[in-house]
Amino acid sequence: MPVAYVPHAGGPVGHVEMGLPPAEVAGWIAYWQSLRALPPCPPKAVLVISAHWEAPVPTVMSAAQPALLFDYGGFPPEAYRLRWPAPGDPALAARVGVLLNRAGFNTAEDPLRGYDHGTFVPLKFTYPDAAVPVVQLSLIAGLDPYLHIRLGRALAPLRDEGVFLVGSGDSFHNLRGFQPSSREAAEQFDAWLSAAVTAPAPEREARLVAWSQAPFARHCHPREEHLLPLMVMAGAAGDDAGQVSWRGPFMGLPQTGYHFA
């Protein structure tokens, strides 16, 4: 299976009216729908590392039928009535724990956690029939980039077991910075990030670990939780090449998705 870093834009984009340009929204929907064709065959399950879940140790969702977690605010009522009944996969959750324990991580399970919007907003378009089991895994509090690359390396065997690994974040995430004055910063950081992701694996990892030295890094990511899922995917990729999957605007600023195969 390939691995993918998927921008999820902001809030319930594409599912409710948010006042965004229609062409921009259509581009996001088409991108998320296209992810279904990225694996060469239908996955047995999807494992998502979302920017919207942090825990002291890697924590995996273990519910058999997770609910949706509406972890956003200020949207129309219909944003809180969305449904996406994708099943969980307790066996996959247990397998994730085994792999991470073998790699030296302490782990935990959460039987109550639901799918946050980093998962259901894009994947409701990717898998609208909600037939593919989906499990979420948390980021690790402290947001150490190398630790998240290690986390991805430990998950890599799942790729040979039919599991599609998805890191859900945003390549630009500064809630106060979504304005025209950020365009140059966003474009320069985006160019740096794409060069890093598409570099050979050893250089890719070194550059991603040192991401905060990139042009306008802290303007584009005042806090790096939306970038860390990319580190996990880079670790899971091994020596596989990184590629740009899609590039498009959100609120006028560039966002880029990547995959490794």
PyMOL commands that set and color helices and strands:
alter all, ss='L'
color gray80, all
select helices_A, chain A and resi 22-37+77-80+90-102+117-126+145-161+180-197+201-209+211-213+217-220+224-226+228-237
alter helices_A, ss='H'
color red, helices_A
select strands_A, chain A and resi 3-7+45-55+59-61+108-110+134-140+163-169+242-250+253-260
alter strands_A, ss='S'
color yellow, strands_A
deselect
rebuild
show_as cartoon
